[in-house]
Amino acid sequence: MPSRTPSSKSLLSELPEPLSTDLFASATSMRLAADEVLFLAGDAGNGCYRVDDGLLKVTMVSRAGNERILAFLGQGSIVGELSIIDGLPRSASVVAVRQAALSFLSRAAFEEFARKRPEIYKSLVTLIAARLRETDAAIAAGSFLPLRGRVACTLLELAEDFGQDVGSGRIVIRQKIGQSDLAAMAGIARENVSRILNDWKRRKVVSRLSGYYCLEDKAQLRLEAEL
């Protein structure tokens, strides 16, 4: 079966309606400029954020300075929710890829909401279990998939989160993601990503339209992503 990285959707954004909407009813608004850091790994987890507009990236950086992109988060996504649940420091860094508008929910506001609506915890337990299963699949993919499979998984994940069907089975990823970012998501060298993409372009598996990647043959990418 196809494997993929864990979903970029956060736990809180997957809560059933109207629970998620009610949770952010009293959130405060804020904005980020392009390339502005929202928070860094290790920072205190004082609240979470909903993306109302723009694009963020969730990253981890090694001591050698190598970046690994864990996810891109667009409109409707929520980031930082783990810290408001367990009270521990941020596990990753988040940076605005372009200008973004956010809603901030403090940890105190979350706890007050949970006291009134304790059913939120049952929903969170179910979602955390599903996320653990996805993480198991991601570890297997990173351990056993060849380079082409990792790039295929990355493109399929982006298509799931930001894809638009433009007809004839073609899916356009409606975010301008560069090769360096694809490499940082797949965890491989940029040169390898470039070589793989050039081969797929020749075979009409993937194309590039006005700066956007387009999946021309999604079925073939799914085959590439098979363990």
Order of alpha helices (4+ residues) and beta strands (2+ residues): alpha-beta-beta-beta-beta-beta-alpha-beta-alpha-alpha-alpha-beta-beta-alpha-alpha-beta-beta-alpha
